[in-house]
Amino acid sequence: MSVEEQSRPSFGQIIREARKKRGWSQGQLGQKSGLSRPTIARVEADSDVTTATIGKIAQALGLTLELTDRG
């Protein structure tokens, strides 16, 4: 793993920071995204999540998703 990859925030960290920036609890983000609070907690803990879950959370937070080739 490169130094750049080590310093890059994880997906869960990005979601947590975006949620906190809006002043929302995990429960509030769950309500706005149509997901449960435990699901939000798993996402923020960087557990396995589906692309559908990622999409719902990103939409609720007003985030865009970008795919990049690091190769």
PDB file of N, H, CA, C and O in Angstrom:
ATOM      1  N   MET A   1       0.850  -1.179   0.000  1.00  0.00           N
ATOM      2  CA  MET A   1       0.000   0.000   0.000  1.00  0.00           C
ATOM      3  C   MET A   1       0.895   1.242   0.000  1.00  0.00           C
ATOM      4  O   MET A   1       1.838   1.332   0.786  1.00  0.00           O
ATOM      5  N   SER A   2       0.598   2.189  -0.876  1.00  0.00           N
ATOM      6  H   SER A   2      -0.169   2.116  -1.514  1.00  0.00           H
ATOM      7  CA  SER A   2       1.414   3.388  -0.971  1.00  0.00           C
ATOM      8  C   SER A   2       1.092   4.371   0.150  1.00  0.00           C
ATOM      9  O   SER A   2       0.065   4.254   0.820  1.00  0.00           O
ATOM     10  N   VAL A   3       1.972   5.330   0.341  1.00  0.00           N
ATOM     11  H   VAL A   3       2.806   5.425  -0.203  1.00  0.00           H
ATOM     12  CA  VAL A   3       1.757   6.363   1.361  1.00  0.00           C
ATOM     13  C   VAL A   3       0.476   7.129   1.057  1.00  0.00           C
ATOM     14  O   VAL A   3      -0.281   7.473   1.965  1.00  0.00           O
ATOM     15  N   GLU A   4       0.237   7.397  -0.235  1.00  0.00           N
ATOM     16  H   GLU A   4       0.852   7.118  -0.972  1.00  0.00           H
ATOM     17  CA  GLU A   4      -0.975   8.130  -0.631  1.00  0.00           C
ATOM     18  C   GLU A   4      -2.230   7.355  -0.230  1.00  0.00           C
ATOM     19  O   GLU A   4      -3.186   7.944   0.274  1.00  0.00           O
ATOM     20  N   GLU A   5      -2.232   6.029  -0.452  1.00  0.00           N
ATOM     21  H   GLU A   5      -1.456   5.550  -0.861  1.00  0.00           H
ATOM     22  CA  GLU A   5      -3.393   5.223  -0.098  1.00  0.00           C
ATOM     23  C   GLU A   5      -3.587   5.164   1.414  1.00  0.00           C
ATOM     24  O   GLU A   5      -4.722   5.119   1.889  1.00  0.00           O
ATOM     25  N   GLN A   6      -2.499   5.166   2.171  1.00  0.00           N
ATOM     26  H   GLN A   6      -1.577   5.203   1.786  1.00  0.00           H
ATOM     27  CA  GLN A   6      -2.592   5.123   3.618  1.00  0.00           C
ATOM     28  C   GLN A   6      -3.172   6.411   4.188  1.00  0.00           C
ATOM     29  O   GLN A   6      -3.859   6.379   5.209  1.00  0.00           O
ATOM     30  N   SER A   7      -2.906   7.543   3.544  1.00  0.00           N
ATOM     31  H   SER A   7      -2.348   7.570   2.715  1.00  0.00           H
ATOM     32  CA  SER A   7      -3.388   8.823   4.061  1.00  0.00           C
ATOM     33  C   SER A   7      -4.788   9.172   3.560  1.00  0.00           C
ATOM     34  O   SER A   7      -5.416  10.097   4.075  1.00  0.00           O
ATOM     35  N   ARG A   8      -5.273   8.454   2.579  1.00  0.00           N
ATOM     36  H   ARG A   8      -4.763   7.702   2.160  1.00  0.00           H
ATOM     37  CA  ARG A   8      -6.604   8.699   2.029  1.00  0.00           C
ATOM     38  C   ARG A   8      -7.656   8.184   3.005  1.00  0.00           C
ATOM     39  O   ARG A   8      -7.535   7.058   3.487  1.00  0.00           O
ATOM     40  N   PRO A   9      -8.690   8.979   3.312  1.00  0.00           N
ATOM     41  CA  PRO A   9      -9.724   8.509   4.247  1.00  0.00           C
ATOM     42  C   PRO A   9     -10.489   7.339   3.656  1.00  0.00           C
ATOM     43  O   PRO A   9     -10.650   7.241   2.440  1.00  0.00           O
ATOM     44  N   SER A  10     -10.957   6.457   4.519  1.00  0.00           N
ATOM     45  H   SER A  10     -10.827   6.537   5.507  1.00  0.00           H
ATOM     46  CA  SER A  10     -11.759   5.318   4.074  1.00  0.00           C
ATOM     47  C   SER A  10     -13.159   5.790   3.697  1.00  0.00           C
ATOM     48  O   SER A  10     -13.562   6.910   4.013  1.00  0.00           O
ATOM     49  N   PHE A  11     -13.884   4.920   3.021  1.00  0.00           N
ATOM     50  H   PHE A  11     -13.558   4.010   2.764  1.00  0.00           H
ATOM     51  CA  PHE A  11     -15.266   5.242   2.655  1.00  0.00           C
ATOM     52  C   PHE A  11     -16.084   5.556   3.896  1.00  0.00           C
ATOM     53  O   PHE A  11     -16.836   6.530   3.920  1.00  0.00           O
ATOM     54  N   GLY A  12     -15.940   4.738   4.919  1.00  0.00           N
ATOM     55  H   GLY A  12     -15.330   3.947   4.900  1.00  0.00           H
ATOM     56  CA  GLY A  12     -16.673   4.952   6.161  1.00  0.00           C
ATOM     57  C   GLY A  12     -16.364   6.294   6.807  1.00  0.00           C
ATOM     58  O   GLY A  12     -17.257   6.961   7.328  1.00  0.00           O
ATOM     59  N   GLN A  13     -15.097   6.684   6.770  1.00  0.00           N
ATOM     60  H   GLN A  13     -14.371   6.142   6.347  1.00  0.00           H
ATOM     61  CA  GLN A  13     -14.700   7.978   7.336  1.00  0.00           C
ATOM     62  C   GLN A  13     -15.321   9.129   6.553  1.00  0.00           C
ATOM     63  O   GLN A  13     -15.754  10.121   7.139  1.00  0.00           O
ATOM     64  N   ILE A  14     -15.363   8.998   5.243  1.00  0.00           N
ATOM     65  H   ILE A  14     -15.011   8.192   4.767  1.00  0.00           H
ATOM     66  CA  ILE A  14     -15.963  10.047   4.403  1.00  0.00           C
ATOM     67  C   ILE A  14     -17.447  10.204   4.740  1.00  0.00           C
ATOM     68  O   ILE A  14     -17.947  11.319   4.883  1.00  0.00           O
ATOM     69  N   ILE A  15     -18.138   9.075   4.863  1.00  0.00           N
ATOM     70  H   ILE A  15     -17.731   8.169   4.746  1.00  0.00           H
ATOM     71  CA  ILE A  15     -19.569   9.106   5.189  1.00  0.00           C
ATOM     72  C   ILE A  15     -19.787   9.720   6.567  1.00  0.00           C
ATOM     73  O   ILE A  15     -20.660  10.572   6.734  1.00  0.00           O
ATOM     74  N   ARG A  16     -19.003   9.298   7.553  1.00  0.00           N
ATOM     75  H   ARG A  16     -18.294   8.606   7.417  1.00  0.00           H
ATOM     76  CA  ARG A  16     -19.141   9.815   8.925  1.00  0.00           C
ATOM     77  C   ARG A  16     -18.933  11.332   8.948  1.00  0.00           C
ATOM     78  O   ARG A  16     -19.715  12.060   9.560  1.00  0.00           O
ATOM     79  N   GLU A  17     -17.885  11.799   8.286  1.00  0.00           N
ATOM     80  H   GLU A  17     -17.250  11.207   7.789  1.00  0.00           H
ATOM     81  CA  GLU A  17     -17.605  13.244   8.274  1.00  0.00           C
ATOM     82  C   GLU A  17     -18.717  14.029   7.572  1.00  0.00           C
ATOM     83  O   GLU A  17     -19.114  15.096   8.040  1.00  0.00           O
ATOM     84  N   ALA A  18     -19.217  13.505   6.455  1.00  0.00           N
ATOM     85  H   ALA A  18     -18.894  12.638   6.075  1.00  0.00           H
ATOM     86  CA  ALA A  18     -20.305  14.183   5.742  1.00  0.00           C
ATOM     87  C   ALA A  18     -21.563  14.238   6.602  1.00  0.00           C
ATOM     88  O   ALA A  18     -22.269  15.246   6.622  1.00  0.00           O
ATOM     89  N   ARG A  19     -21.834  13.144   7.311  1.00  0.00           N
ATOM     90  H   ARG A  19     -21.261  12.325   7.294  1.00  0.00           H
ATOM     91  CA  ARG A  19     -23.007  13.108   8.201  1.00  0.00           C
ATOM     92  C   ARG A  19     -22.860  14.108   9.336  1.00  0.00           C
ATOM     93  O   ARG A  19     -23.782  14.872   9.622  1.00  0.00           O
ATOM     94  N   LYS A  20     -21.709  14.103   9.978  1.00  0.00           N
ATOM     95  H   LYS A  20     -20.960  13.483   9.746  1.00  0.00           H
ATOM     96  CA  LYS A  20     -21.481  15.014  11.103  1.00  0.00           C
ATOM     97  C   LYS A  20     -21.482  16.478  10.648  1.00  0.00           C
ATOM     98  O   LYS A  20     -21.950  17.353  11.376  1.00  0.00           O
ATOM     99  N   LYS A  21     -20.968  16.740   9.463  1.00  0.00           N
ATOM    100  H   LYS A  21     -20.589  16.029   8.871  1.00  0.00           H
ATOM    101  CA  LYS A  21     -20.958  18.100   8.912  1.00  0.00           C
ATOM    102  C   LYS A  21     -22.378  18.652   8.806  1.00  0.00           C
ATOM    103  O   LYS A  21     -22.599  19.852   8.961  1.00  0.00           O
ATOM    104  N   ARG A  22     -23.333  17.766   8.540  1.00  0.00           N
ATOM    105  H   ARG A  22     -23.153  16.790   8.414  1.00  0.00           H
ATOM    106  CA  ARG A  22     -24.737  18.174   8.439  1.00  0.00           C
ATOM    107  C   ARG A  22     -25.434  18.168   9.798  1.00  0.00           C
ATOM    108  O   ARG A  22     -26.585  18.589   9.907  1.00  0.00           O
ATOM    109  N   GLY A  23     -24.741  17.692  10.831  1.00  0.00           N
ATOM    110  H   GLY A  23     -23.805  17.349  10.742  1.00  0.00           H
ATOM    111  CA  GLY A  23     -25.318  17.650  12.166  1.00  0.00           C
ATOM    112  C   GLY A  23     -26.319  16.525  12.346  1.00  0.00           C
ATOM    113  O   GLY A  23     -27.189  16.607  13.213  1.00  0.00           O
ATOM    114  N   TRP A  24     -26.213  15.469  11.539  1.00  0.00           N
ATOM    115  H   TRP A  24     -25.506  15.402  10.835  1.00  0.00           H
ATOM    116  CA  TRP A  24     -27.149  14.369  11.588  1.00  0.00           C
ATOM    117  C   TRP A  24     -26.609  13.239  12.451  1.00  0.00           C
ATOM    118  O   TRP A  24     -25.400  13.008  12.496  1.00  0.00           O
ATOM    119  N   SER A  25     -27.500  12.539  13.132  1.00  0.00           N
ATOM    120  H   SER A  25     -28.481  12.727  13.095  1.00  0.00           H
ATOM    121  CA  SER A  25     -27.151  11.308  13.835  1.00  0.00           C
ATOM    122  C   SER A  25     -27.172  10.173  12.809  1.00  0.00           C
ATOM    123  O   SER A  25     -27.631  10.345  11.680  1.00  0.00           O
ATOM    124  N   GLN A  26     -26.671   9.021  13.222  1.00  0.00           N
ATOM    125  H   GLN A  26     -26.299   8.880  14.139  1.00  0.00           H
ATOM    126  CA  GLN A  26     -26.758   7.857  12.343  1.00  0.00           C
ATOM    127  C   GLN A  26     -28.216   7.519  12.052  1.00  0.00           C
ATOM    128  O   GLN A  26     -28.553   7.124  10.935  1.00  0.00           O
ATOM    129  N   GLY A  27     -29.068   7.670  13.039  1.00  0.00           N
ATOM    130  H   GLY A  27     -28.794   7.991  13.945  1.00  0.00           H
ATOM    131  CA  GLY A  27     -30.494   7.412  12.850  1.00  0.00           C
ATOM    132  C   GLY A  27     -31.122   8.352  11.835  1.00  0.00           C
ATOM    133  O   GLY A  27     -31.941   7.939  11.014  1.00  0.00           O
ATOM    134  N   GLN A  28     -30.731   9.627  11.898  1.00  0.00           N
ATOM    135  H   GLN A  28     -30.066   9.963  12.565  1.00  0.00           H
ATOM    136  CA  GLN A  28     -31.277  10.602  10.939  1.00  0.00           C
ATOM    137  C   GLN A  28     -30.825  10.285   9.516  1.00  0.00           C
ATOM    138  O   GLN A  28     -31.618  10.364   8.578  1.00  0.00           O
ATOM    139  N   LEU A  29     -29.552   9.929   9.355  1.00  0.00           N
ATOM    140  H   LEU A  29     -28.908   9.865  10.117  1.00  0.00           H
ATOM    141  CA  LEU A  29     -29.079   9.548   8.020  1.00  0.00           C
ATOM    142  C   LEU A  29     -29.811   8.297   7.557  1.00  0.00           C
ATOM    143  O   LEU A  29     -30.155   8.177   6.381  1.00  0.00           O
ATOM    144  N   GLY A  30     -30.049   7.373   8.467  1.00  0.00           N
ATOM    145  H   GLY A  30     -29.770   7.470   9.422  1.00  0.00           H
ATOM    146  CA  GLY A  30     -30.807   6.178   8.118  1.00  0.00           C
ATOM    147  C   GLY A  30     -32.193   6.515   7.603  1.00  0.00           C
ATOM    148  O   GLY A  30     -32.641   5.963   6.598  1.00  0.00           O
ATOM    149  N   GLN A  31     -32.876   7.426   8.295  1.00  0.00           N
ATOM    150  H   GLN A  31     -32.512   7.875   9.112  1.00  0.00           H
ATOM    151  CA  GLN A  31     -34.222   7.834   7.865  1.00  0.00           C
ATOM    152  C   GLN A  31     -34.179   8.507   6.499  1.00  0.00           C
ATOM    153  O   GLN A  31     -35.016   8.224   5.643  1.00  0.00           O
ATOM    154  N   LYS A  32     -33.222   9.387   6.292  1.00  0.00           N
ATOM    155  H   LYS A  32     -32.542   9.617   6.988  1.00  0.00           H
ATOM    156  CA  LYS A  32     -33.141  10.130   5.035  1.00  0.00           C
ATOM    157  C   LYS A  32     -32.745   9.246   3.856  1.00  0.00           C
ATOM    158  O   LYS A  32     -33.080   9.546   2.710  1.00  0.00           O
ATOM    159  N   SER A  33     -32.024   8.143   4.142  1.00  0.00           N
ATOM    160  H   SER A  33     -31.752   7.899   5.073  1.00  0.00           H
ATOM    161  CA  SER A  33     -31.569   7.262   3.072  1.00  0.00           C
ATOM    162  C   SER A  33     -32.432   6.007   2.931  1.00  0.00           C
ATOM    163  O   SER A  33     -32.239   5.225   2.000  1.00  0.00           O
ATOM    164  N   GLY A  34     -33.382   5.811   3.847  1.00  0.00           N
ATOM    165  H   GLY A  34     -33.540   6.447   4.603  1.00  0.00           H
ATOM    166  CA  GLY A  34     -34.226   4.627   3.798  1.00  0.00           C
ATOM    167  C   GLY A  34     -33.529   3.377   4.313  1.00  0.00           C
ATOM    168  O   GLY A  34     -33.910   2.259   3.966  1.00  0.00           O
ATOM    169  N   LEU A  35     -32.504   3.570   5.144  1.00  0.00           N
ATOM    170  H   LEU A  35     -32.195   4.478   5.426  1.00  0.00           H
ATOM    171  CA  LEU A  35     -31.739   2.460   5.701  1.00  0.00           C
ATOM    172  C   LEU A  35     -31.843   2.477   7.221  1.00  0.00           C
ATOM    173  O   LEU A  35     -32.264   3.473   7.810  1.00  0.00           O
ATOM    174  N   SER A  36     -31.463   1.380   7.848  1.00  0.00           N
ATOM    175  H   SER A  36     -31.122   0.571   7.370  1.00  0.00           H
ATOM    176  CA  SER A  36     -31.507   1.318   9.304  1.00  0.00           C
ATOM    177  C   SER A  36     -30.261   1.961   9.919  1.00  0.00           C
ATOM    178  O   SER A  36     -29.229   2.096   9.261  1.00  0.00           O
ATOM    179  N   ARG A  37     -30.375   2.356  11.196  1.00  0.00           N
ATOM    180  H   ARG A  37     -31.213   2.246  11.730  1.00  0.00           H
ATOM    181  CA  ARG A  37     -29.223   2.918  11.888  1.00  0.00           C
ATOM    182  C   ARG A  37     -28.074   1.915  11.968  1.00  0.00           C
ATOM    183  O   ARG A  37     -26.920   2.299  11.779  1.00  0.00           O
ATOM    184  N   PRO A  38     -28.364   0.612  12.249  1.00  0.00           N
ATOM    185  CA  PRO A  38     -27.259  -0.355  12.250  1.00  0.00           C
ATOM    186  C   PRO A  38     -26.542  -0.468  10.901  1.00  0.00           C
ATOM    187  O   PRO A  38     -25.336  -0.709  10.857  1.00  0.00           O
ATOM    188  N   THR A  39     -27.280  -0.294   9.808  1.00  0.00           N
ATOM    189  H   THR A  39     -28.260  -0.098   9.844  1.00  0.00           H
ATOM    190  CA  THR A  39     -26.639  -0.319   8.488  1.00  0.00           C
ATOM    191  C   THR A  39     -25.688   0.860   8.346  1.00  0.00           C
ATOM    192  O   THR A  39     -24.578   0.699   7.840  1.00  0.00           O
ATOM    193  N   ILE A  40     -26.106   2.039   8.784  1.00  0.00           N
ATOM    194  H   ILE A  40     -27.008   2.170   9.196  1.00  0.00           H
ATOM    195  CA  ILE A  40     -25.248   3.220   8.729  1.00  0.00           C
ATOM    196  C   ILE A  40     -23.998   2.977   9.577  1.00  0.00           C
ATOM    197  O   ILE A  40     -22.892   3.327   9.165  1.00  0.00           O
ATOM    198  N   ALA A  41     -24.169   2.385  10.749  1.00  0.00           N
ATOM    199  H   ALA A  41     -25.068   2.101  11.083  1.00  0.00           H
ATOM    200  CA  ALA A  41     -23.030   2.086  11.625  1.00  0.00           C
ATOM    201  C   ALA A  41     -22.057   1.127  10.938  1.00  0.00           C
ATOM    202  O   ALA A  41     -20.843   1.300  11.043  1.00  0.00           O
ATOM    203  N   ARG A  42     -22.576   0.122  10.239  1.00  0.00           N
ATOM    204  H   ARG A  42     -23.562  -0.019  10.153  1.00  0.00           H
ATOM    205  CA  ARG A  42     -21.700  -0.823   9.530  1.00  0.00           C
ATOM    206  C   ARG A  42     -20.936  -0.124   8.413  1.00  0.00           C
ATOM    207  O   ARG A  42     -19.755  -0.399   8.203  1.00  0.00           O
ATOM    208  N   VAL A  43     -21.599   0.772   7.701  1.00  0.00           N
ATOM    209  H   VAL A  43     -22.559   0.994   7.871  1.00  0.00           H
ATOM    210  CA  VAL A  43     -20.931   1.516   6.630  1.00  0.00           C
ATOM    211  C   VAL A  43     -19.800   2.349   7.215  1.00  0.00           C
ATOM    212  O   VAL A  43     -18.688   2.352   6.686  1.00  0.00           O
ATOM    213  N   GLU A  44     -20.079   3.048   8.294  1.00  0.00           N
ATOM    214  H   GLU A  44     -20.982   3.046   8.723  1.00  0.00           H
ATOM    215  CA  GLU A  44     -19.061   3.907   8.909  1.00  0.00           C
ATOM    216  C   GLU A  44     -17.915   3.097   9.508  1.00  0.00           C
ATOM    217  O   GLU A  44     -16.816   3.620   9.692  1.00  0.00           O
ATOM    218  N   ALA A  45     -18.165   1.821   9.813  1.00  0.00           N
ATOM    219  H   ALA A  45     -19.058   1.396   9.663  1.00  0.00           H
ATOM    220  CA  ALA A  45     -17.128   0.936  10.339  1.00  0.00           C
ATOM    221  C   ALA A  45     -16.380   0.219   9.214  1.00  0.00           C
ATOM    222  O   ALA A  45     -15.553  -0.658   9.465  1.00  0.00           O
ATOM    223  N   ASP A  46     -16.678   0.602   7.979  1.00  0.00           N
ATOM    224  H   ASP A  46     -17.350   1.315   7.775  1.00  0.00           H
ATOM    225  CA  ASP A  46     -16.041   0.008   6.793  1.00  0.00           C
ATOM    226  C   ASP A  46     -16.311  -1.483   6.657  1.00  0.00           C
ATOM    227  O   ASP A  46     -15.453  -2.230   6.187  1.00  0.00           O
ATOM    228  N   SER A  47     -17.496  -1.917   7.065  1.00  0.00           N
ATOM    229  H   SER A  47     -18.193  -1.310   7.447  1.00  0.00           H
ATOM    230  CA  SER A  47     -17.905  -3.301   6.832  1.00  0.00           C
ATOM    231  C   SER A  47     -18.402  -3.429   5.400  1.00  0.00           C
ATOM    232  O   SER A  47     -18.577  -2.434   4.698  1.00  0.00           O
ATOM    233  N   ASP A  48     -18.625  -4.659   4.982  1.00  0.00           N
ATOM    234  H   ASP A  48     -18.482  -5.468   5.553  1.00  0.00           H
ATOM    235  CA  ASP A  48     -19.140  -4.906   3.635  1.00  0.00           C
ATOM    236  C   ASP A  48     -20.482  -4.216   3.429  1.00  0.00           C
ATOM    237  O   ASP A  48     -21.375  -4.323   4.270  1.00  0.00           O
ATOM    238  N   VAL A  49     -20.622  -3.518   2.324  1.00  0.00           N
ATOM    239  H   VAL A  49     -19.897  -3.431   1.641  1.00  0.00           H
ATOM    240  CA  VAL A  49     -21.893  -2.893   1.968  1.00  0.00           C
ATOM    241  C   VAL A  49     -22.152  -3.117   0.490  1.00  0.00           C
ATOM    242  O   VAL A  49     -21.223  -3.340  -0.287  1.00  0.00           O
ATOM    243  N   THR A  50     -23.411  -3.056   0.109  1.00  0.00           N
ATOM    244  H   THR A  50     -24.165  -2.875   0.739  1.00  0.00           H
ATOM    245  CA  THR A  50     -23.771  -3.230  -1.295  1.00  0.00           C
ATOM    246  C   THR A  50     -23.684  -1.892  -2.028  1.00  0.00           C
ATOM    247  O   THR A  50     -23.676  -0.829  -1.408  1.00  0.00           O
ATOM    248  N   THR A  51     -23.621  -1.964  -3.338  1.00  0.00           N
ATOM    249  H   THR A  51     -23.627  -2.828  -3.841  1.00  0.00           H
ATOM    250  CA  THR A  51     -23.608  -0.735  -4.125  1.00  0.00           C
ATOM    251  C   THR A  51     -24.929   0.013  -3.974  1.00  0.00           C
ATOM    252  O   THR A  51     -24.955   1.242  -4.039  1.00  0.00           O
ATOM    253  N   ALA A  52     -26.019  -0.713  -3.774  1.00  0.00           N
ATOM    254  H   ALA A  52     -25.998  -1.711  -3.721  1.00  0.00           H
ATOM    255  CA  ALA A  52     -27.318  -0.053  -3.565  1.00  0.00           C
ATOM    256  C   ALA A  52     -27.288   0.779  -2.291  1.00  0.00           C
ATOM    257  O   ALA A  52     -27.801   1.898  -2.269  1.00  0.00           O
ATOM    258  N   THR A  53     -26.686   0.238  -1.222  1.00  0.00           N
ATOM    259  H   THR A  53     -26.269  -0.671  -1.240  1.00  0.00           H
ATOM    260  CA  THR A  53     -26.567   0.969   0.040  1.00  0.00           C
ATOM    261  C   THR A  53     -25.703   2.207  -0.142  1.00  0.00           C
ATOM    262  O   THR A  53     -26.050   3.287   0.339  1.00  0.00           O
ATOM    263  N   ILE A  54     -24.592   2.055  -0.827  1.00  0.00           N
ATOM    264  H   ILE A  54     -24.311   1.178  -1.217  1.00  0.00           H
ATOM    265  CA  ILE A  54     -23.701   3.188  -1.091  1.00  0.00           C
ATOM    266  C   ILE A  54     -24.451   4.284  -1.834  1.00  0.00           C
ATOM    267  O   ILE A  54     -24.346   5.462  -1.492  1.00  0.00           O
ATOM    268  N   GLY A  55     -25.203   3.890  -2.847  1.00  0.00           N
ATOM    269  H   GLY A  55     -25.288   2.934  -3.125  1.00  0.00           H
ATOM    270  CA  GLY A  55     -25.964   4.862  -3.627  1.00  0.00           C
ATOM    271  C   GLY A  55     -26.995   5.614  -2.805  1.00  0.00           C
ATOM    272  O   GLY A  55     -27.148   6.826  -2.958  1.00  0.00           O
ATOM    273  N   LYS A  56     -27.702   4.910  -1.937  1.00  0.00           N
ATOM    274  H   LYS A  56     -27.578   3.925  -1.812  1.00  0.00           H
ATOM    275  CA  LYS A  56     -28.720   5.554  -1.100  1.00  0.00           C
ATOM    276  C   LYS A  56     -28.090   6.552  -0.135  1.00  0.00           C
ATOM    277  O   LYS A  56     -28.613   7.648   0.063  1.00  0.00           O
ATOM    278  N   ILE A  57     -26.978   6.173   0.457  1.00  0.00           N
ATOM    279  H   ILE A  57     -26.553   5.282   0.296  1.00  0.00           H
ATOM    280  CA  ILE A  57     -26.307   7.068   1.404  1.00  0.00           C
ATOM    281  C   ILE A  57     -25.746   8.282   0.680  1.00  0.00           C
ATOM    282  O   ILE A  57     -25.895   9.412   1.145  1.00  0.00           O
ATOM    283  N   ALA A  58     -25.105   8.051  -0.450  1.00  0.00           N
ATOM    284  H   ALA A  58     -24.984   7.134  -0.829  1.00  0.00           H
ATOM    285  CA  ALA A  58     -24.537   9.167  -1.217  1.00  0.00           C
ATOM    286  C   ALA A  58     -25.629  10.149  -1.633  1.00  0.00           C
ATOM    287  O   ALA A  58     -25.440  11.363  -1.545  1.00  0.00           O
ATOM    288  N   GLN A  59     -26.758   9.634  -2.082  1.00  0.00           N
ATOM    289  H   GLN A  59     -26.912   8.648  -2.154  1.00  0.00           H
ATOM    290  CA  GLN A  59     -27.862  10.506  -2.491  1.00  0.00           C
ATOM    291  C   GLN A  59     -28.388  11.314  -1.310  1.00  0.00           C
ATOM    292  O   GLN A  59     -28.623  12.516  -1.437  1.00  0.00           O
ATOM    293  N   ALA A  60     -28.574  10.671  -0.174  1.00  0.00           N
ATOM    294  H   ALA A  60     -28.383   9.695  -0.070  1.00  0.00           H
ATOM    295  CA  ALA A  60     -29.085  11.368   1.007  1.00  0.00           C
ATOM    296  C   ALA A  60     -28.140  12.477   1.455  1.00  0.00           C
ATOM    297  O   ALA A  60     -28.583  13.525   1.924  1.00  0.00           O
ATOM    298  N   LEU A  61     -26.835  12.245   1.309  1.00  0.00           N
ATOM    299  H   LEU A  61     -26.474  11.393   0.928  1.00  0.00           H
ATOM    300  CA  LEU A  61     -25.840  13.232   1.741  1.00  0.00           C
ATOM    301  C   LEU A  61     -25.489  14.234   0.638  1.00  0.00           C
ATOM    302  O   LEU A  61     -24.759  15.195   0.883  1.00  0.00           O
ATOM    303  N   GLY A  62     -26.003  14.016  -0.563  1.00  0.00           N
ATOM    304  H   GLY A  62     -26.596  13.237  -0.762  1.00  0.00           H
ATOM    305  CA  GLY A  62     -25.679  14.911  -1.673  1.00  0.00           C
ATOM    306  C   GLY A  62     -24.258  14.731  -2.171  1.00  0.00           C
ATOM    307  O   GLY A  62     -23.641  15.676  -2.664  1.00  0.00           O
ATOM    308  N   LEU A  63     -23.733  13.506  -2.043  1.00  0.00           N
ATOM    309  H   LEU A  63     -24.234  12.738  -1.643  1.00  0.00           H
ATOM    310  CA  LEU A  63     -22.374  13.217  -2.485  1.00  0.00           C
ATOM    311  C   LEU A  63     -22.404  12.591  -3.874  1.00  0.00           C
ATOM    312  O   LEU A  63     -23.395  11.970  -4.258  1.00  0.00           O
ATOM    313  N   THR A  64     -21.335  12.751  -4.613  1.00  0.00           N
ATOM    314  H   THR A  64     -20.530  13.256  -4.301  1.00  0.00           H
ATOM    315  CA  THR A  64     -21.212  12.096  -5.910  1.00  0.00           C
ATOM    316  C   THR A  64     -20.214  10.955  -5.772  1.00  0.00           C
ATOM    317  O   THR A  64     -19.292  11.006  -4.958  1.00  0.00           O
ATOM    318  N   LEU A  65     -20.416   9.941  -6.575  1.00  0.00           N
ATOM    319  H   LEU A  65     -21.165   9.900  -7.236  1.00  0.00           H
ATOM    320  CA  LEU A  65     -19.522   8.792  -6.581  1.00  0.00           C
ATOM    321  C   LEU A  65     -18.624   8.887  -7.817  1.00  0.00           C
ATOM    322  O   LEU A  65     -19.079   9.227  -8.909  1.00  0.00           O
ATOM    323  N   GLU A  66     -17.364   8.583  -7.623  1.00  0.00           N
ATOM    324  H   GLU A  66     -16.995   8.306  -6.736  1.00  0.00           H
ATOM    325  CA  GLU A  66     -16.417   8.636  -8.728  1.00  0.00           C
ATOM    326  C   GLU A  66     -15.582   7.366  -8.729  1.00  0.00           C
ATOM    327  O   GLU A  66     -15.016   6.983  -7.705  1.00  0.00           O
ATOM    328  N   LEU A  67     -15.512   6.728  -9.866  1.00  0.00           N
ATOM    329  H   LEU A  67     -15.972   7.039 -10.698  1.00  0.00           H
ATOM    330  CA  LEU A  67     -14.671   5.558 -10.012  1.00  0.00           C
ATOM    331  C   LEU A  67     -13.385   5.971 -10.707  1.00  0.00           C
ATOM    332  O   LEU A  67     -13.418   6.639 -11.741  1.00  0.00           O
ATOM    333  N   THR A  68     -12.264   5.578 -10.146  1.00  0.00           N
ATOM    334  H   THR A  68     -12.238   5.036  -9.306  1.00  0.00           H
ATOM    335  CA  THR A  68     -10.984   5.919 -10.753  1.00  0.00           C
ATOM    336  C   THR A  68     -10.134   4.665 -10.877  1.00  0.00           C
ATOM    337  O   THR A  68     -10.253   3.732 -10.083  1.00  0.00           O
ATOM    338  N   ASP A  69      -9.282   4.664 -11.880  1.00  0.00           N
ATOM    339  H   ASP A  69      -9.185   5.423 -12.525  1.00  0.00           H
ATOM    340  CA  ASP A  69      -8.360   3.559 -12.103  1.00  0.00           C
ATOM    341  C   ASP A  69      -7.026   3.945 -11.476  1.00  0.00           C
ATOM    342  O   ASP A  69      -6.368   4.887 -11.918  1.00  0.00           O
ATOM    343  N   ARG A  70      -6.643   3.218 -10.461  1.00  0.00           N
ATOM    344  H   ARG A  70      -7.177   2.453 -10.102  1.00  0.00           H
ATOM    345  CA  ARG A  70      -5.393   3.525  -9.771  1.00  0.00           C
ATOM    346  C   ARG A  70      -4.210   2.749 -10.340  1.00  0.00           C
ATOM    347  O   ARG A  70      -3.097   2.838  -9.822  1.00  0.00           O
ATOM    348  N   GLY A  71      -4.453   1.991 -11.401  1.00  0.00           N
ATOM    349  H   GLY A  71      -5.357   1.919 -11.822  1.00  0.00           H
ATOM    350  CA  GLY A  71      -3.422   1.126 -11.957  1.00  0.00           C
ATOM    351  C   GLY A  71      -2.532   1.802 -12.889  1.00  0.00           C
ATOM    352  O   GLY A  71      -1.617   1.182 -13.430  1.00  0.00           O
TER     353      GLY A  71
END
